[in-house]
Amino acid sequence: MNLAPGWVPFLANAGHTAFHWSEIGVVDAQDHEIMAYARDNDCCVLTHDLDFGTILALTQWDRPSVIKIRAADTSPEIIGLACLRAIVQSKAEIEAGALLTVEPNRMRVRLLPFRPA
């Protein structure tokens, strides 16, 4: 819910199936509910909310993959191409289960489930 619905056509134009949570769930759903839906329906979560990484750490789930945008401007016009590049470069990791952090000039990937240090 924290990203604009404009991401849906942006991702669709790049060949990805996408929907905004407001199209399939209640707008006041808890983050954990969104994560459970994504896990159970083999979806990947695109978000700007840091809580989704925390949920992965606390639950030790190996799914869903989460793509977390870390940028001041989260519009697809500004950070969208960086996200698409990161998705292409990390396709195998996303399919296996990963937390992908996308910033304007870099990306980081952590495989799921997180292992204790």
C-alpha positions in Angstrom: 0.0 0.0 0.0 3.0 2.3 0.4 3.8 2.4 -3.3 1.7 4.1 -6.0 -0.7 2.0 -8.1 1.3 3.4 -11.1 3.8 0.6 -10.5 1.3 -1.9 -11.8 1.3 -0.7 -15.5 5.0 0.1 -15.3 5.8 -3.5 -14.3 3.2 -4.9 -16.7 4.8 -3.0 -19.6 8.1 -4.7 -18.7 6.4 -8.1 -18.9 5.7 -8.8 -15.2 2.4 -9.7 -13.8 1.6 -7.2 -11.1 -1.2 -5.9 -8.9 -1.6 -3.4 -6.2 -2.7 -4.7 -2.8 -5.7 -2.4 -2.9 -7.0 -4.6 -5.9 -7.0 -7.8 -3.9 -7.0 -7.1 -0.2 -8.3 -4.7 2.4 -6.5 -1.4 2.5 -5.9 -1.6 6.2 -4.4 -5.1 6.2 -1.5 -5.7 8.4 1.9 -6.3 6.8 2.0 -9.9 8.1 -1.3 -10.6 6.3 0.1 -9.2 3.0 3.2 -11.3 3.5 1.2 -14.5 4.2 -0.9 -13.9 1.1 2.2 -13.4 -1.1 3.8 -16.5 0.4 0.7 -18.6 -0.1 0.1 -17.4 -3.7 3.7 -17.4 -4.9 4.0 -13.7 -5.2 6.8 -11.3 -4.7 6.3 -8.1 -2.6 7.5 -4.8 -3.9 7.6 -2.2 -1.1 9.2 0.8 0.4 8.3 -0.4 3.9 11.2 -1.7 6.1 8.8 -3.8 8.1 8.7 -6.5 5.4 12.4 -7.4 5.9 11.8 -7.5 9.6 8.9 -10.0 9.1 11.2 -12.2 7.1 13.9 -12.1 9.8 11.4 -12.8 12.6 9.5 -15.6 10.9 12.5 -17.3 9.1 10.2 -17.8 6.1 11.9 -18.7 2.8 9.1 -17.0 0.9 7.9 -14.6 -0.3 10.7 -12.7 -2.0 10.6 -9.0 -1.1 12.0 -6.2 -3.3 12.6 -3.3 -1.0 13.0 0.2 -2.5 15.3 2.5 -0.6 15.0 5.9 -2.2 13.6 9.3 -1.4 11.4 9.2 -4.6 9.8 5.8 -5.1 7.9 6.6 -8.3 8.5 4.3 -11.2 9.6 7.2 -13.3 12.6 7.8 -10.9 13.6 4.4 -9.5 11.7 2.0 -11.9 14.6 1.3 -14.3 16.9 0.5 -11.4 14.2 -1.9 -10.1 13.8 -3.6 -13.4 17.6 -4.1 -13.8 17.8 -5.6 -10.3 14.9 -8.0 -11.1 16.6 -9.2 -14.2 20.0 -9.5 -12.5 18.5 -11.4 -9.5 15.9 -13.5 -11.2 17.2 -16.8 -9.9 17.5 -15.5 -6.3 14.0 -14.0 -6.4 12.6 -17.3 -7.6 14.5 -19.1 -4.8 13.5 -16.7 -2.1 15.4 -13.4 -1.4 15.3 -10.0 0.0 16.4 -7.6 -2.7 17.2 -4.0 -1.7 17.2 -1.5 -4.6 18.8 1.9 -4.2 19.3 4.4 -7.0 22.9 3.3 -7.7 23.2 -0.2 -6.2 21.4 -3.3 -5.1 21.9 -6.0 -2.5 20.5 -9.5 -2.3 20.1 -11.7 0.8 18.8 -15.3 0.3 16.0 -16.6 2.5 15.6 -17.8 5.1 18.0 -15.5 7.0 20.6 -17.5 8.9 21.6 -16.4 12.4 25.0 -14.7 12.5 
